[in-house]
Amino acid sequence: MRAVLTRVRSASVSVAGEVVGALPGPGLLVLLGVGREDGADEAGWLARKIWTLRILADERSASDVDAPILVVSQFTLYGDARKGRRPTWTAAAPGAVSEPLYERFCDALVALGAHVERGAFGAHMQVASVNDGPVTLLLETPDIGSRGAR
């Protein structure tokens, strides 16, 4: 799994002009991509990492201050534009695989105690955010389980 994690003052996601998810205040915006090799272990690992990562003010984590998290599916994080002018998406998991893992990631955050807002999986969304800092990180899960360790 890949995530672009941004510390934000506010964030929202809309579909067809209707807000479907918004942060009630400062928190984290997660753009989440699921790769073909990802599974439940990766979803849990990444949720724990994001929930406890100390990137908020005074080196605190979302778990320390109960910061809300907005999660938006983003298969394009697995786009490959190294060749030609048209990206390929072959490394991204198909929707039938990625949607349950997206939900599992969100559910893992909730199980940890997070207040989670969600985008609309597979929809054409408009994401608005006011970045704080700005602080933005790219996170990628290590190989977990049967795939060995990196």
KEKE-3310 file (N, C-alpha, C; in steps of 0.2 Angstrom, whole numbers, plus 5000, padded with zeros to 4 digits):
npx = (5004:5002:5003:4999:5002:4996:4997:4984:4974:4961:4950:4941:4930:4921:4908:4900:4897:4892:4897:4905:4913:4922:4934:4932:4940:4958:4969:4973:4975:4973:4979:4976:4983:4981:4991:4994:4999:4996:4988:4977:4986:4995:4986:4983:4995:4999:4989:4991:5004:5001:4992:5000:5011:5022:5019:5012:5009:5021:5028:5018:5006:4992:4985:4989:4983:4970:4967:4957:4955:4955:4951:4955:4952:4965:4970:4979:4991:4999:5002:5013:5024:5036:5040:5036:5022:5010:5003:5004:4994:4996:5001:4993:4980:4965:4948:4939:4948:4955:4945:4939:4951:4954:4943:4946:4957:4952:4943:4953:4959:4948:4946:4958:4955:4953:4944:4937:4934:4928:4931:4922:4923:4930:4923:4922:4930:4931:4944:4948:4959:4968:4983:4995:5009:5019:5016:5020:5020:5026:5021:5025:5020:5030:5036:5025:5021:5018:5026:5038:5052:5057)
npy = (4994:5011:5028:5045:5056:5070:5083:5093:5108:5109:5098:5091:5081:5080:5074:5076:5089:5087:5086:5073:5068:5076:5084:5088:5098:5102:5089:5074:5070:5057:5050:5035:5022:5005:4991:4978:4967:4968:4965:4961:4962:4972:4983:4984:4986:4999:5007:5007:5013:5026:5031:5032:5040:5053:5067:5079:5095:5099:5087:5076:5063:5058:5049:5053:5066:5064:5066:5069:5059:5059:5049:5045:5036:5032:5026:5030:5032:5022:5023:5022:5032:5031:5028:5034:5044:5042:5036:5020:5008:4996:4991:4994:4988:4979:4986:4977:4971:4981:4989:4982:4981:4995:4998:4990:4995:5008:5003:4998:5009:5015:5005:5007:5018:5030:5044:5043:5049:5047:5046:5043:5028:5024:5034:5050:5062:5078:5085:5095:5104:5112:5114:5111:5118:5117:5099:5084:5067:5053:5037:5019:5002:4989:4973:4961:4946:4932:4936:4940:4949:4966)
npz = (5000:4997:5003:5003:5015:5023:5034:5039:5041:5038:5028:5015:5005:4990:4980:4965:4969:4982:4998:5005:5015:5028:5038:5055:5060:5063:5057:5048:5031:5021:5006:4998:4991:4983:4980:4969:4976:4989:5005:5019:5030:5026:5026:5040:5046:5040:5044:5058:5058:5053:5062:5074:5070:5073:5068:5070:5078:5090:5090:5091:5089:5079:5087:5100:5101:5097:5084:5069:5054:5037:5024:5007:4993:4981:4967:4958:4964:4961:4948:4934:4925:4919:4906:4890:4887:4893:4907:4915:4924:4929:4941:4951:4961:4956:4957:4963:4972:4978:4985:4996:5004:5006:5014:5024:5029:5033:5043:5052:5057:5064:5073:5081:5087:5080:5073:5059:5042:5026:5008:4993:4987:4971:4965:4955:4963:4971:4980:4994:5003:5016:5019:5032:5038:5026:5029:5022:5018:5010:5011:5012:5013:5020:5014:5019:5028:5018:5008:5012:5020:5017)
capx = (5000:5005:4999:5002:4999:4997:4994:4980:4970:4955:4950:4935:4930:4915:4906:4894:4895:4890:4902:4904:4918:4926:4937:4929:4946:4964:4970:4977:4972:4977:4977:4978:4983:4982:4994:4992:5002:4993:4983:4975:4992:4997:4981:4984:5002:4999:4984:4995:5009:4998:4989:5005:5017:5023:5020:5008:5012:5025:5029:5013:5003:4985:4983:4990:4978:4963:4966:4953:4958:4951:4954:4952:4955:4969:4974:4984:4998:5002:5004:5020:5025:5043:5040:5031:5018:5004:5005:5001:4991:4996:5003:4987:4975:4958:4943:4937:4953:4957:4939:4939:4957:4953:4938:4949:4962:4948:4941:4958:4960:4943:4948:4963:4952:4953:4938:4938:4930:4930:4929:4918:4928:4928:4919:4926:4930:4935:4947:4950:4963:4972:4989:4998:5016:5016:5020:5017:5025:5024:5022:5024:5021:5035:5033:5023:5018:5021:5030:5045:5053:5061)
capy = (5000:5018:5033:5052:5058:5077:5087:5098:5112:5107:5095:5089:5077:5080:5070:5079:5095:5086:5084:5066:5067:5082:5084:5094:5102:5100:5082:5071:5068:5051:5048:5029:5017:4998:4988:4971:4962:4970:4961:4963:4963:4979:4988:4985:4990:5006:5011:5008:5018:5033:5033:5034:5044:5060:5073:5084:5100:5097:5080:5072:5059:5058:5045:5057:5071:5061:5070:5065:5057:5059:5044:5045:5031:5035:5021:5033:5032:5016:5025:5022:5036:5031:5027:5037:5050:5039:5032:5013:5007:4989:4989:4995:4982:4981:4988:4971:4969:4987:4992:4979:4983:5002:4998:4987:5001:5013:5000:4997:5015:5015:5000:5010:5024:5036:5047:5042:5051:5043:5048:5038:5023:5024:5040:5056:5066:5084:5085:5101:5104:5117:5110:5114:5117:5110:5093:5079:5062:5047:5030:5013:4997:4984:4967:4958:4940:4927:4940:4941:4956:4970)
capz = (5000:4997:5006:5004:5021:5024:5040:5037:5045:5036:5022:5013:4999:4987:4974:4962:4972:4988:5003:5007:5020:5030:5045:5059:5062:5060:5057:5043:5025:5018:4999:4999:4985:4985:4975:4967:4981:4996:5008:5026:5034:5025:5029:5047:5047:5038:5049:5065:5057:5052:5069:5079:5067:5076:5063:5072:5082:5096:5089:5093:5084:5079:5093:5106:5102:5094:5077:5064:5048:5031:5019:5000:4988:4976:4964:4954:4967:4958:4941:4931:4920:4917:4899:4886:4889:4896:4913:4916:4930:4930:4948:4955:4962:4953:4962:4967:4977:4982:4989:5003:5007:5008:5019:5030:5032:5037:5049:5056:5060:5068:5079:5085:5091:5076:5070:5051:5037:5020:5002:4990:4983:4964:4962:4953:4969:4972:4987:4996:5009:5018:5022:5038:5038:5025:5031:5018:5018:5006:5015:5008:5017:5019:5012:5025:5027:5014:5003:5015:5022:5013)
cpx = (5004:5000:5003:4998:5001:4993:4990:4976:4963:4955:4943:4935:4922:4914:4900:4892:4892:4896:4900:4908:4921:4928:4934:4934:4952:4965:4974:4973:4977:4974:4980:4977:4984:4985:4992:4994:5000:4988:4981:4981:4995:4993:4982:4990:5002:4994:4988:5000:5007:4996:4994:5011:5016:5024:5015:5012:5015:5026:5024:5010:4996:4982:4984:4985:4971:4962:4962:4957:4953:4954:4951:4956:4959:4973:4979:4991:5002:5003:5011:5021:5032:5044:5035:5028:5012:5005:5001:4999:4991:4998:4998:4982:4968:4953:4940:4941:4954:4951:4939:4945:4957:4948:4942:4954:4958:4946:4947:4960:4955:4944:4953:4961:4951:4945:4940:4933:4932:4927:4924:4922:4925:4925:4924:4925:4933:4938:4950:4954:4967:4978:4992:5005:5020:5020:5016:5022:5022:5026:5021:5025:5027:5032:5031:5020:5022:5026:5037:5046:5058:5067)
cpy = (5006:5023:5040:5054:5066:5079:5093:5102:5111:5103:5092:5085:5078:5076:5074:5085:5094:5083:5077:5064:5074:5081:5090:5099:5100:5092:5080:5069:5063:5050:5041:5025:5010:4995:4981:4966:4963:4966:4965:4965:4970:4984:4989:4988:4997:5010:5012:5014:5025:5035:5035:5038:5051:5065:5079:5089:5097:5089:5075:5068:5060:5054:5049:5063:5070:5065:5066:5064:5056:5054:5044:5040:5034:5030:5024:5034:5026:5017:5024:5026:5036:5031:5030:5043:5048:5035:5025:5012:5000:4987:4990:4989:4984:4983:4983:4969:4975:4990:4989:4981:4991:5002:4995:4991:5006:5010:4999:5003:5016:5011:5003:5016:5030:5038:5047:5045:5048:5047:5043:5034:5023:5029:5045:5061:5073:5084:5092:5101:5110:5114:5114:5112:5120:5104:5087:5073:5056:5041:5024:5007:4992:4978:4963:4951:4935:4930:4941:4948:4960:4972)
cpz = (5000:5000:5005:5010:5022:5030:5037:5042:5044:5029:5021:5006:4997:4981:4971:4966:4980:4993:5006:5013:5022:5037:5049:5062:5060:5061:5051:5037:5022:5011:4999:4993:4987:4979:4974:4972:4988:4998:5015:5030:5033:5027:5036:5049:5046:5042:5056:5064:5056:5059:5074:5076:5070:5071:5065:5076:5088:5096:5092:5087:5084:5085:5099:5107:5099:5088:5072:5058:5042:5026:5012:4996:4983:4972:4959:4957:4964:4950:4939:4925:4917:4910:4895:4889:4893:4901:4912:4923:4932:4937:4953:4956:4959:4958:4966:4973:4981:4987:4996:5007:5010:5014:5025:5033:5036:5044:5054:5060:5065:5075:5083:5089:5087:5074:5063:5047:5031:5014:4999:4985:4976:4961:4960:4959:4968:4979:4988:5002:5010:5022:5027:5038:5032:5027:5027:5017:5013:5010:5011:5013:5015:5016:5018:5023:5023:5009:5006:5017:5018:5017)
residu = (MET:ARG:ALA:VAL:LEU:THR:ARG:VAL:ARG:SER:ALA:SER:VAL:SER:VAL:ALA:GLY:GLU:VAL:VAL:GLY:ALA:LEU:PRO:GLY:PRO:GLY:LEU:LEU:VAL:LEU:LEU:GLY:VAL:GLY:ARG:GLU:ASP:GLY:ALA:ASP:GLU:ALA:GLY:TRP:LEU:ALA:ARG:LYS:ILE:TRP:THR:LEU:ARG:ILE:LEU:ALA:ASP:GLU:ARG:SER:ALA:SER:ASP:VAL:ASP:ALA:PRO:ILE:LEU:VAL:VAL:SER:GLN:PHE:THR:LEU:TYR:GLY:ASP:ALA:ARG:LYS:GLY:ARG:ARG:PRO:THR:TRP:THR:ALA:ALA:ALA:PRO:GLY:ALA:VAL:SER:GLU:PRO:LEU:TYR:GLU:ARG:PHE:CYS:ASP:ALA:LEU:VAL:ALA:LEU:GLY:ALA:HIS:VAL:GLU:ARG:GLY:ALA:PHE:GLY:ALA:HIS:MET:GLN:VAL:ALA:SER:VAL:ASN:ASP:GLY:PRO:VAL:THR:LEU:LEU:LEU:GLU:THR:PRO:ASP:ILE:GLY:SER:ARG:GLY:ALA:ARG)
# end
